Amino acid sequence: MSDLSVNFCGVDMKNPLITASGAYGYGREYVDLYPISAIGGISTKGTTLNVKDGNPPPRIAETPSGMLNSVGLQNGGLERFISVELPNLEKQDIAIIANIAGGTIEECVELVSKLEGTSVDMIELNISCPNVKQGGAAFGTNRDCAAEITSAVKRATSKPLMVKLSPNVTSISDIAKAVEAAGADALSLINTLLGMRIDIMSRRPILKNNVGGLSGPAVFPIAVRMVWQVANAVDIPVCGMGGISCAEDAIEIMMAGANCFQIGAVMFNDPYAPVKIIDGLNEWCEKNGVKNISEIVGTVKPW
Amino acid sequence: MYTQGLYEIIKKEQIAKDTFDLTISCGKLSELAKAGQFVHISVPGFFLRRPISICNIDKENGTIRIVFQIKGKGTDVLSKFETGEKLDLLGPLGNGFKLLDPDKKVITIGGGIGTPPMLEVAKYYGENATEISGFRTKELVILQDDFKAQGNKTILCTDDGTAGEKGFVTDALSVSIEKEKPDFIYACGPTVMLKAVSEIAMNNKIRCQISLEERMACGVGACLGCAVKMKVLGNEFYGHVCKNGPVFYSEEVIL
């Protein structure tokens, strides 16, 4: 067995696999198949201060090698997260990353303030959701806004702060540098890419929201490129994601510069994906003489 | 409780135009399955699984039957699978129908390709179930002999009158309610049909469950994709077809 454990911003994880926000709920849905303790960490469903209804259906559209979603951050609110979901996650021996989303800077500050003193290991600040009208990507696509919200949230929390970046920007490195300068402890990328599908018979967009976020294997090469660019532009650790669907993809994104990674859409196709990816990482490391998985981080040799 | 695995197709039959009937040997999945639940099927070349309702459960032989119609490219590929080949199924998923004492009288209503999930629930009630099936035209009619074989009364309607009575299931429903005085109504089919059935049930003060579909991703309640507007105790919110459904009490959903 190789050592898959990683230390990410001071948080120890038994392996570098984190289930991505919005793809794994609060960790209750897959326990019929395997214990949740198999994964390294969970990034929870994006949580807002109050209950959020989300967008009208249809919210899902299939695409070549992927899917669009316009769920719109439906969640039960922070109180429910702390009183109902967190106690269950605490028992699981996994890193708990609270993904938070607010419509305003004040809401984000209040969210992290209320998470002080809880068992949450790390905050993931979502400034990149493409499916909500307020907040979300409005913060993440403007350098100054991204820096302003990062710095305000950083001041309000003692927990490591990871900021989740939007790929729907001209230069993701510029945003990454601004967020780093504003005090972020880590970056996660990429959130979904804005996309659209149309039903050619009804001439209506398939999504009721008209547009939605593209994820799945289709976006993987973009994620690798952006992780590589960002990892080279900043000194803080990076959590890579976007279309990872097998152990080889995970290794690739780590070689591009990710210290750990998240998986999302692949689980909708193969619910056992987390277990298979972890097994695959072990096998690959053993075969290739890698003692600790962290050895491979950023080892791509660009031409 | 659900499971996932590769399961062998042991029988395949085309039972109507573009409509296929697969019997799948799936051991534990069959053992766990209840009337009204669905399986989430992985189709090679497509990213998302296809949710398809379970038509029949044979726990003794460890099999289930699924009946589906070619609606797009995914179901077209699914229709090419042959006996002896294996399908990747995740299931049984969802909540299934509420079953009363089998002595109660019920009406089951299937509209088009919404008919298959009615077979398993009608089986439970035997001769106490009246199945009303509606199809656009004769060449789409399915499962009538199956309902009869398990003792159900059957009423067949087609929009164009090429088989059974000419007319909609809702016309037949009103007549049957008078005659059968049912304790419960079950329905699956197009939204417009479900709306009409729900209204008739409500007007006659008969409890009614309907089975819904929606574009779906995970199938297990994790992604919150397959939203449906629900109304419970005066509160409106989005529930999810995969987890809160696919079976809902008719008064719980806003169609």
Contacts between the chains, C-beta under 8 A, distances in Angstrom:
chain1	res1	chain2	res2	distance
A	22	B	223	6.6
A	22	B	224	7.6
A	23	B	218	7.5
A	23	B	222	6.4
A	23	B	223	6.1
A	24	B	222	5.5
A	25	B	221	6.6
A	25	B	222	4.4
A	25	B	223	7.9
A	25	B	224	7.8
A	28	B	221	8.0
A	29	B	218	7.2
A	29	B	220	4.5
A	29	B	221	5.1
A	29	B	222	4.1
A	30	B	220	6.9
A	30	B	222	7.1
A	32	B	1	5.5
A	32	B	2	5.3
A	32	B	3	7.1
A	33	B	2	7.9
A	33	B	3	7.5
A	33	B	4	6.4
A	45	B	224	7.7
A	53	B	237	6.2
A	53	B	238	5.7
A	54	B	224	6.6
A	54	B	227	6.5
A	54	B	238	5.6
A	55	B	227	7.7
A	56	B	227	7.2
A	56	B	229	7.7
A	56	B	238	8.0
A	57	B	214	5.6
A	57	B	215	7.1
A	57	B	226	7.0
A	57	B	227	4.2
A	57	B	228	6.7
A	57	B	238	7.6
A	58	B	214	6.8
A	58	B	215	4.5
A	59	B	215	7.1
A	59	B	224	7.6
A	59	B	225	4.9
A	59	B	226	7.5
A	59	B	227	5.6
A	60	B	48	7.4
A	60	B	215	4.2
A	60	B	216	6.4
A	60	B	217	5.1
A	60	B	223	7.9
A	60	B	225	4.0
A	60	B	226	6.9
A	61	B	215	6.8
A	62	B	46	6.7
A	62	B	47	6.0
A	62	B	48	4.8
A	62	B	74	7.9
A	63	B	47	7.3
A	64	B	47	7.9
A	65	B	47	5.8
A	66	B	47	5.7
A	67	B	47	5.9
A	67	B	48	5.9
A	67	B	217	6.2
A	69	B	217	7.0
A	69	B	223	7.1
A	69	B	225	6.0
A	71	B	223	7.0
A	71	B	224	5.1
A	71	B	225	6.2
A	71	B	227	7.7
A	74	B	224	5.0
A	74	B	227	7.3
A	74	B	238	6.0
A	206	B	215	7.5
A	216	B	47	5.5
A	217	B	47	7.4
A	265	B	47	7.5
A	265	B	217	7.7
A	267	B	218	6.9
A	267	B	222	7.4
A	268	B	47	7.8
A	268	B	48	6.2
A	268	B	49	7.2
A	268	B	217	4.4
A	268	B	218	4.6
A	268	B	219	7.6
A	268	B	223	6.4
A	269	B	42	6.6
A	269	B	47	5.8
A	269	B	48	7.0
A	269	B	49	6.8
A	270	B	42	7.7
A	271	B	4	6.0
A	271	B	90	6.3
A	271	B	218	7.7
A	271	B	220	7.2
A	272	B	4	6.8
